[in-house]
Amino acid sequence: MLSPGEIEDPQITSEQLLSLKADIRIINMLEELAHKHCPSQFQDIESGGKISKSNDKASALIDEGRKMFRQKNYMKALLAFTQSIANALDKTEILGLAYGGRAEVLFQRGFFKECLQDIERALENNYPKDLVGKLLEKKTQAELNKATQKIKKFHEDVPALIHPNPKISCAADNVEILKDDYGGRHVVATKNIEAGEIISIEKPYAVAIGTKPSQRFLHCHECLETCFNLIPCPGCRTALYCSEKCRDTAREFYHYSECDLCQFDFNELLNVKTVLKGLKELSTVSADVQQFDGTMYKSDRYEEIQVLQTNKEKRSVRDLFEAANEACIVLHFLTKYSDFFTKVQISSDRLKELLFHHYFNTTLNKISVEKIKKASVDTEFHEVGEAIYAFSSLLNHHCYGNVAASFYGSTLVLRAAKNIKTGESCCLTYRNYNFAEFPKLVRSHQLFKYYQFTCTCQACENNWPIFDCLDSGDVEAYQQLAEEVKKALSEANVDINGILKVVTKKVKEFSAAEPTKVDVNVKRIFCDLLKFSGNKIFEF
Ligand SMILES: C[S@@+](CC[C@H](N)C(=O)[O-])C[C@H]1O[C@@H](n2cnc3c(N)ncnc32)[C@H](O)[C@@H]1O
């Protein structure tokens, strides 16, 4: 793909581009430049070839899976068989063999329910007749062992909203959405909220799985739940799902055309998914329901997503170019290689504009979906993917945020990370740019780079020092608490709720003044503990 540096033209400034006003005029001007400087970029991508499913590749991956299984490297075996399943052609013996191989691995690791599902799938996909007898023996053994399976679900149930907000579908009745000239829309407490209280429980509008094998071969690409026996999209070798339900939902709402893009290695772009889903929604929902009347803020409606901030007017030429270039490339491939325009009534120019708009809208509002690795006072996080949320995106940034995020699959639960007073803004700490870890200069630079604003939070205005220079606080009491946390989270004695009560009590005692080292540590432990009932990493 053409890099923005290659079209850097001293004649153009972002002011001149933005003075063209209409997005389509900006995109067309940048497209013209791209054609002038790199006329072959579409062909370059096309010459990489359409990478479709291949039984040769699938067969090689089965061999790899078997080798890993013999070496007792069960995780690598699982990844190889799942990749083989993604590559194998539907209803072929190779697909049957890949399911059969994975069933063996799942049996070995005690995932009997998943093993039984894969045995059924192997049988439905032409598993070789001479090997069926052995597979059925495994089935009998798995049936016998099913009741002994230890891990039945990968996280606690998503909590319930006890007092729903009458105006925001995913929120509790303790917040409202306000708007001002400086920070735009933001979320404000309408009553005193105690540390730990739920603010919202929100499902994403769209998600995009990460690109690493540990992300894409162990999680559903639609709901981001952990799954050790994913099933493939029958059309491309990219998308994998935890169930037929997720596969069908994805196909209905965005994969209907994304599937054709996947074959050119456009790896699940969040902005493209959002546009495809939005267009499908607009074309299928009746005009009455579609009308955004402002009485209820909804998380599953495109209007809410479309009007999320873009900061387009503050972007550099480089950013504008990248967005325009991506929009033109996606349009080219959709036009040439999919039947998108027979499914959705829209002009090419309008589609380009929407892709351009959502490029910015997504980069500014996307939230990273995390998993937590069990530890005591030093918790590790791993990203599963990225998602876009209509309400949670409205929380502004604070370098010592008062809201904690936990994920259950892709469902995002926001809770107060300390006591929040009526009228106070509810804020997250974007990309974890917190005052204790990053000096003000670094925070300002990064926040401006990613979000185009200058932070004026208490920590920035009052120049709070970084962790090492803070007052210590009651260290003795902290050490005692840290020991209790360690004990409560030790393998033999996991008692999240008990220890959470103890830590919540401490967090509620925080004063409004500059935090001490102990305050910062206790708040971090508190936020981590809130996450323990959500996504976790499981040993396989
Ligand atoms: C994810 S959005 C938050 C919602 C946004 N305020 C809106 O109106 O849609 C991020 C953008 O909000 C604004 N913002 C967030 N935190 C801010 C803060 N502390 N001060 C000023 N602007 C802020 C910036 O424009 C930033 O790019």
The ligand as a MOL file (V3000), in Angstrom:
LIG
                    3D

  0  0  0     0  0            999 V3000
M  V30 BEGIN CTAB
M  V30 COUNTS 27 29 0 0 0
M  V30 BEGIN ATOM
M  V30 1 C -13.6970 9.0190 22.8910 0
M  V30 2 S -14.1320 10.6620 22.6420 0 CHG=1
M  V30 3 C -14.9950 11.0730 24.0950 0
M  V30 4 C -16.3440 11.6470 23.8060 0
M  V30 5 C -16.3130 12.9980 23.1870 0
M  V30 6 N -16.1840 14.0020 24.2120 0
M  V30 7 C -17.5180 13.2900 22.3150 0
M  V30 8 O -18.0370 14.3890 22.3230 0
M  V30 9 O -17.9250 12.3780 21.5650 0 CHG=-1
M  V30 10 C -12.5770 11.4020 22.8090 0
M  V30 11 C -12.5650 12.8680 22.4950 0
M  V30 12 O -13.2260 13.6020 23.5180 0
M  V30 13 C -12.5010 14.7860 23.8260 0
M  V30 14 N -11.9700 14.6580 25.1990 0
M  V30 15 C -11.8250 13.5420 25.9210 0
M  V30 16 N -11.3250 13.7890 27.1280 0
M  V30 17 C -11.1180 15.0990 27.1870 0
M  V30 18 C -10.6030 15.9840 28.1760 0
M  V30 19 N -10.1880 15.5240 29.3450 0
M  V30 20 N -10.5380 17.3080 27.8760 0
M  V30 21 C -10.9390 17.7540 26.6630 0
M  V30 22 N -11.4290 16.9880 25.6850 0
M  V30 23 C -11.5340 15.6680 25.9400 0
M  V30 24 C -11.3840 14.8720 22.8170 0
M  V30 25 O -11.8170 15.5950 21.7120 0
M  V30 26 C -11.1800 13.4350 22.4360 0
M  V30 27 O -10.6080 13.3070 21.1750 0
M  V30 END ATOM
M  V30 BEGIN BOND
M  V30 1 1 1 2
M  V30 2 1 2 3
M  V30 3 1 2 10
M  V30 4 1 3 4
M  V30 5 1 4 5
M  V30 6 1 5 6
M  V30 7 1 5 7
M  V30 8 2 7 8
M  V30 9 1 7 9
M  V30 10 1 10 11
M  V30 11 1 11 12
M  V30 12 1 11 26
M  V30 13 1 12 13
M  V30 14 1 13 14
M  V30 15 1 13 24
M  V30 16 1 14 15
M  V30 17 1 14 23
M  V30 18 2 15 16
M  V30 19 1 16 17
M  V30 20 1 17 18
M  V30 21 2 17 23
M  V30 22 1 18 19
M  V30 23 2 18 20
M  V30 24 1 20 21
M  V30 25 2 21 22
M  V30 26 1 22 23
M  V30 27 1 24 25
M  V30 28 1 24 26
M  V30 29 1 26 27
M  V30 END BOND
M  V30 END CTAB
M  END
